[in-house]
Amino acid sequence: MSTTVIILAAGKGTRMRSQLPKVLQPLAGRPLLGHVIQTAKKLHAQNIITIYGHGGELVKQSFAEEHIEWVEQAEQLGTGHAVQMTLPVLPQEGVSLILSGDVPCIHANTLQKLLDTSTQTGIGLVTLTVEDATGYGRIVRQNGKIQAIVEHKDANEAQRQIKEFNTGIYCVSNAKLHEWLPKLSNENAQSEYYLTDIVAMAIADGLEVASVEPDFAFEVEGVNNRLQLAALERQFQQQQAKELMEQGVHLIDPNRFDLRGSLKCGQDVQIDVNVIIEGDCELGDNVQLGAGCILKNTRIAAGTKVQAYSVFENAIVGENTQIGPFARLRPGANLADDVHIGNFVEIKNTHMGQGSKANHFTYLGDADIGANCNIGAGTITCNYDGANKHRTIIEDNVFIGTNNSLVAPIKIGQGATTGAGSTLTRNVAEHSLAVERSKQFEKANYQRPQKLKK
């Protein structure tokens, strides 16, 4: 049976106090709506229909690469009205999962359970049982079967004691949606079309309304303001940390760890406090990350140790490498095994061969560096001439002296040595010494410039 996912994403989100539409607010580095779309894709939905409204063009642009059917809700007339807008593009057959763009953490396995449970009945919903359901629509049951959903303001005292409530996540036969949605009425205090009315229609038709509960309460929590967004971020991160620790990752403090993407780890990986992982990252066996490190789309091989406050983006690091503290690997940095990168070293679009070292205050950009090279403190590759980038080639076993400026394009031959303080503009032959220094100049009785008196 084909599955359609309908996502309600038309709300303005006034309480967020932001120019950004609510469904574009970030959770774990991804827009709220992005989480819901990702979950829909895990279910292999044949169609994803997203209902947009406030800031719709920006919402559509943000997901331009996704295969989404966009439907506009020009007027905000309730959840039932929003789903009504999908009828012209909604398939006649199959089922639809109805989700909310501001409920980002619903798990695919919860939705799969809902699909499996609702197939026979034609309608099902996700409910949650809590100690205090104040403000939510209560699930009224008789002999275990759902009889009604009663909104809190309409509930009597006995109904308000019910702890099970409606989360607003549904699975409904498309044929029934085509039948029920046109019948919705807005004859209520809010003059809105409520999606919950289809439950009453199902019961009136003699259908049994199926239900499932999520594994975790935070799966069905919505976001309406910054406080709720921050609270959900922590719950989401704590769950990710828990899953990593169950896989064997040693998080020094799981409350001070953020995963804003995906992380694949080998055995005995240790991650210190305040580390942030973004995009898709991979850590090999026995990798250690020091406090405050940031990794984005980076792969680090086994045995490598990264000291505190190092920042990586789109980098590849080999085995048994030593990095940091305060190192920066920019896109295209590719380090072989046994490399040493020290404090305040920046590497961009550069390959460093096995055993090479750059231990202090160095910039290596657009370079190919061979094996067993030593790059002296304060050295830079002058790769940009103001218009174009040029490459620096340093062959194996080269010793670069302190405070060298290597003006690209340039090639330093195998086994060569360069003297401290040199600015090199020409290629250096293999096994040679290259030194470039002007004659030292001194002026006796030199007077420094003085500040002008006001």
MARMITOR-312994 format. One record per residue (C-alpha): x, y, z; residue in one letter. Coordinates in steps of 0.05 Angstrom, whole numbers, padded with zeros to 5 digits, always signed. Each point is the difference from the previous one (the first is absolute). Layout:
XYZA;...
REM end
This chain:
+00000+00000+00000M;+00028+00068-00020S;+00015+00051+00055T;-00008+00075-00004T;+00028+00046+00052V;-00037+00066+00012I;+00038+00051+00040I;-00035+00061+00031L;+00051+00057-00005A;-00041+00063-00011A;+00003+00030+00070G;+00032+00068+00011K;+00030-00015+00068G;-00012+00068+00030T;+00025-00021+00068R;+00069-00015-00029M;+00007+00075-00011R;+00041-00011-00063S;-00002+00020-00073Q;+00015-00073-00016L;-00061-00045-00009P;-00009-00046+00059K;+00013-00064-00040V;+00068+00028-00021L;+00023+00010+00072Q;+00060-00046+00012P;+00002-00062+00044L;+00067-00037+00003A;+00024+00041-00060G;-00059-00017-00045R;-00066+00037-00011P;-00059-00029+00038L;-00034-00017-00066L;+00064-00033-00024G;-00004-00051+00056H;-00072-00018-00020V;+00018-00006-00073I;+00060-00045+00017Q;-00046-00045+00040T;-00050-00004-00058A;+00057-00021-00046K;+00019-00056+00048K;-00071-00028-00008L;+00010+00000-00076H;-00063+00042-00010A;-00022+00003-00072Q;-00024+00072+00009N;+00019+00056+00048I;-00051+00056+00000I;+00019+00061+00041T;-00051+00054+00015I;+00032+00069+00004Y;-00024+00069+00019G;+00039+00053+00036H;+00068+00011-00032G;-00018-00053-00051G;+00050+00020-00053E;+00058-00003+00049L;-00025-00068+00025V;-00003-00026-00071K;+00069+00027-00018Q;+00030-00033+00062S;-00023-00069-00026F;+00006+00013-00075A;+00041-00064-00009E;-00053-00045+00033E;-00054-00034-00040H;-00059+00033+00034I;-00071+00018-00024E;-00012+00070+00027W;-00071+00022+00018V;-00017+00070+00024E;-00047+00016+00058Q;-00011+00073-00013A;-00047+00009+00058E;+00013-00030+00069Q;-00068-00033+00012L;+00021-00060+00042G;+00034-00067-00008T;-00059-00031-00036G;+00000+00056-00050H;+00075-00009-00011A;-00009-00074-00018V;-00059+00018-00044Q;+00048+00040-00043M;+00035-00066-00019T;-00062-00033-00030L;+00015+00022-00073P;+00067-00036+00002V;-00014-00055+00051L;-00003-00070-00031P;-00066-00036+00004Q;+00032-00064+00023E;+00050-00018+00055G;+00007+00033+00068V;+00026+00067+00026S;+00041+00015+00061L;-00018+00070+00025I;+00059+00033+00036L;+00017+00069+00026S;+00060+00039-00023G;+00011+00026+00070D;+00002-00070+00031V;+00069-00020-00024P;+00020-00059+00042C;-00052-00052-00018I;+00037-00066-00013H;-00009-00040-00064A;-00012-00064+00041N;-00058+00034+00036T;-00031+00019-00066L;+00012-00069-00028Q;-00038-00029+00059K;-00056+00049-00014L;-00001-00021-00073L;-00002-00074+00018D;-00055+00010+00051T;-00044+00044-00043S;+00000-00041-00064T;-00061-00041+00019Q;-00040+00055+00034T;+00009+00056-00049G;+00018+00050+00054I;+00049+00004+00058G;+00036+00051+00042L;+00059+00008+00047V;-00020+00013+00072T;+00041+00011+00063L;-00015-00014+00073T;+00029+00050+00050V;-00012+00019+00072E;-00028+00069-00019D;-00036+00008-00067A;-00025+00070+00014T;-00014+00038-00064G;-00002-00061-00046Y;-00057-00036-00033G;-00017-00061+00042R;-00009-00070-00029I;-00067-00027+00025V;-00004-00076-00002R;-00054-00051+00014Q;+00020-00073+00009N;+00069+00020-00024G;-00025+00029-00066K;+00006+00074-00018I;-00069+00033+00002Q;+00018+00074-00006A;+00052+00054+00005I;-00022+00055+00048V;+00037+00065+00001E;+00021+00024+00069H;-00046+00061+00000K;-00059-00045-00018D;+00017-00056+00049A;-00040-00013+00064N;+00035-00012+00066E;+00003-00076-00010A;+00029+00007-00070Q;+00053+00048+00025R;+00026-00055+00044Q;+00017-00041-00062I;+00076-00004-00010K;+00001-00022-00073E;-00002+00055-00051F;+00001+00010-00075N;+00068+00020-00030T;-00029+00022-00067G;+00036-00054-00040I;-00046-00042-00043Y;-00001-00055-00051C;-00063+00000-00044V;-00024-00035-00062S;+00004+00048-00059N;-00069-00023-00022A;-00028+00020+00068K;+00036+00067-00002L;-00033+00015-00066H;-00066-00019+00032E;+00006+00034+00067W;+00039+00064-00012L;-00053+00034-00043P;-00050-00012+00057K;+00040+00039+00052L;-00037+00058+00032S;+00026+00064+00032N;-00060+00010+00045E;+00039+00008+00064N;+00026+00056+00044A;+00064+00008-00041Q;-00036-00004-00068S;+00054-00050-00021E;-00002-00068-00034Y;+00028-00052+00049Y;+00035-00062-00024L;-00022-00036+00063T;-00071-00001-00028D;+00019-00056-00047I;+00008-00045+00061V;-00073+00012+00017A;-00019-00014-00072M;+00038-00066+00002A;-00034-00022+00063I;-00068+00020-00029A;+00017-00044-00060D;+00012-00058+00047G;+00075-00001-00010L;+00048-00018+00056E;+00052+00054+00012V;+00069-00032+00010A;+00053+00032+00044S;+00073-00008+00018V;+00045+00035+00050E;+00072+00024-00014P;+00060-00031+00034D;+00021+00069+00026F;-00045+00057+00021A;+00044+00053-00033F;-00016-00030-00069E;-00068+00034+00000V;+00020+00066+00032E;-00013+00062-00042G;+00037+00065-00002V;-00035+00067+00008N;+00053+00044+00033N;+00074+00004+00015R;-00007-00033+00068L;-00033-00061-00030Q;+00052-00002-00056L;+00057+00001+00050A;-00032-00053+00044A;-00013-00046-00059L;+00072+00010-00024E;+00026-00026+00066R;-00047-00060+00000Q;+00019-00016-00072F;+00075+00006+00015Q;-00006-00042+00063Q;-00033-00056-00040Q;+00055+00003-00052Q;+00053-00002+00054A;-00034-00060+00032K;-00001-00038-00066E;+00074+00014-00011L;+00019-00023+00070M;-00040-00063-00010E;+00044-00012-00062Q;+00062+00007+00044G;+00020+00073-00010V;+00030+00031+00062H;-00032+00068+00009L;+00033+00035+00059I;-00064+00039+00014D;-00061-00018-00044P;-00034+00065+00022N;+00055+00040-00034R;+00000-00032-00069F;-00036+00021-00064D;-00011-00043-00062L;-00028+00041-00057R;+00004-00053-00054G;+00023-00072+00001S;+00060-00033+00034L;+00029-00068-00013K;+00050-00025+00052C;+00047-00058+00009G;+00018-00030+00067Q;+00027+00038+00060D;-00013+00069-00027V;+00006+00054+00053Q;-00034+00068-00007I;+00013+00055+00051D;-00049+00055+00020V;-00031+00053-00046N;+00017-00036-00064V;-00045+00016-00059I;-00009-00049-00058I;-00033+00026-00064E;-00017-00032-00066G;+00024-00071-00012D;+00061-00019+00041C;+00038-00065+00013E;+00049-00016+00056L;+00044-00063-00001G;+00020-00044+00058D;+00033+00034+00060N;-00009+00071-00027V;+00001+00053+00054Q;-00032+00069-00007L;+00020+00053+00050G;-00047+00051+00031A;-00034+00052-00044G;+00017-00032-00067C;-00045+00012-00060I;-00004-00051-00057L;-00040+00008-00064K;-00002-00053-00055N;+00066-00028+00024T;+00030-00070+00001R;+00054-00017+00052I;+00036-00067-00002A;+00018-00045+00058A;+00047+00021+00056G;-00001+00074-00015T;-00001+00049+00059K;-00030+00070-00009V;+00015+00049+00055Q;-00047+00054+00025A;-00034+00054-00042Y;+00020-00026-00068S;-00048+00013-00058V;-00008-00046-00061F;-00043+00008-00062E;-00002-00048-00059N;+00066-00031+00022A;+00031-00069-00003I;+00049-00022+00054V;+00042-00063+00000G;+00019-00048+00055E;+00041+00017+00062N;+00002+00074-00015T;+00009+00054+00053Q;-00039+00064-00009I;-00008+00064+00041G;-00015+00033+00044P;-00031+00058-00038F;+00012-00030-00068A;-00045+00014-00060R;-00010-00047-00058L;-00040+00032-00056R;-00033-00033-00061P;+00048-00044-00039G;+00048-00013+00057A;+00025-00072-00008N;+00049-00026+00051L;+00035-00067-00007A;+00019-00045+00058D;+00047+00023+00057D;-00006+00074-00017V;+00010+00053+00054H;-00040+00064-00004I;+00012+00048+00058G;-00031+00062+00032N;-00024+00055-00046F;+00013-00038-00064V;-00049+00010-00057E;-00004-00048-00059I;-00044+00009-00061K;-00004-00041-00064N;+00066-00033+00018T;+00026-00072+00002H;+00052-00016+00053M;+00040-00064-00008G;+00014-00052+00052Q;+00041+00023+00060G;+00002+00073-00019S;-00004+00054+00053K;-00023+00072+00007A;+00001+00013+00074N;-00009+00075+00009H;-00033+00062-00030F;-00002-00021-00073T;-00046+00009-00060Y;+00002-00054-00054L;-00049+00014-00057G;-00004-00033-00069D;+00061-00043+00012A;+00025-00071-00011D;+00048-00019+00055I;+00038-00065-00002G;+00020-00049+00054A;+00045+00015+00060N;+00002+00075-00010C;+00009+00051+00055N;-00034+00067-00009I;+00030+00054+00045G;-00040+00046+00044A;-00029+00062-00034G;+00004-00030-00070T;-00054+00017-00051I;-00015-00020-00071T;-00015+00064-00038C;-00052-00033-00044N;-00041+00060-00023Y;+00026+00054-00046D;-00061+00044+00006G;-00036-00033-00057A;+00017-00074-00004N;+00021-00056+00046K;+00066-00037-00012H;+00028-00065+00029R;+00062-00013+00041T;+00034-00067-00008I;+00046-00025+00055I;+00031-00068-00014E;+00021-00053+00051D;+00049+00013+00057N;+00001+00076-00007V;+00018+00045+00059F;-00033+00069-00004I;+00031+00051+00047G;-00036+00046+00048T;-00039+00059-00029N;+00004-00020-00073N;-00045+00030-00053S;-00008-00048-00058L;-00027+00040-00059V;-00040-00046-00045A;+00005-00029-00050P;+00063-00031+00028I;+00032-00068+00008K;+00048-00020+00056I;+00038-00061-00022G;+00010-00064+00039Q;+00048+00005+00059G;+00008+00075-00006A;+00009+00048+00058T;-00021+00073+00005T;+00029+00051+00047G;-00039+00037+00053A;-00032+00065-00021G;+00002-00015-00074S;-00049+00025-00052T;+00007-00049-00058L;-00027+00016-00069T;+00038-00051-00042R;+00002-00076+00000N;+00051-00033+00046V;+00040-00059-00026A;+00003-00067+00035E;+00049-00007+00059H;+00019+00074-00003S;-00001+00057+00051L;-00040+00061-00019A;+00007+00065+00040V;-00029+00068-00017E;+00018+00058+00046R;+00017+00073-00011S;+00063+00029+00032K;-00014+00023+00071Q;-00007+00076+00003F;+00008+00044+00061E;-00008+00075+00012K;+00032+00031+00060A;-00039+00046+00047N;-00066-00018-00032Y;-00060+00038+00028Q;-00067-00035+00000R;-00061+00039-00023P;-00036+00036+00056Q;-00075+00008+00010K;-00025+00068-00020L;-00024+00042+00058K;-00073+00021-00004K;
REM end
